[in-house]
Every structure is written in structure tokens, then in C-alpha cells.
Amino acid sequence: MTVEEDAQLRARAVVADVTVPRLLFESAMNANIETTTDRKGAIAELFVVTRLMANVSNNVNQLAKFANTEGQFPDTQYGGPIPGHGCRCCG
């Protein structure tokens, strides 16, 4: 262990208000281990979901703008209204 690693362990132990051996034991026994790779994978998935949600939001805004400017949603071109939906654009 390097001097820097030792200092980091001691600093973490002080923050957790435990001894270094206790900190190491609790860290080793923790069932909720999350590696950097796991974290990076989760972040990447969140970016994908965020991008997809942005795309869907953009499409919904375009449809709402069209429906609001035309006063209706064209039945023939887009397959008609959703039965029982009753929104302003579908009638």
C-alpha cells in the first residue's frame, strides 16, 4: 500500500468514525458492492434513456403544434383518432 492510499483509508475511517481495520472489514462485508464499471454502465444506460425521452418529447411537441395550428389531427394520413380518447386534437 502506498503512503497516499494509506492516507485515503485513514481519511475515510475518520469520516466514518471507525478504525481503519473496521472500515476495511465493513467494506469487505458489504453486500451492495458497486464497481466503477457497474456505475459507468448505469450512467450510459441513463444517457440512452434520456436521449430516447428527449426524442419522444420532441415528437409529441411537433404533433401538438400541428394539431393546435390545424385545429384537428388528420384522420387519413395518421390512422385516425384513438377511440374514446376525446382529446382536442382527436375530437
Secondary structure by P-SEA (a helix, b strand, c coil): ccaaaaaaaaaaaaaacccaaaaaaaaaaccccccaaaaaaaaaaaaaaaaaaaaaaaaaaaaaaaaaaaccccccccccccccccccccc
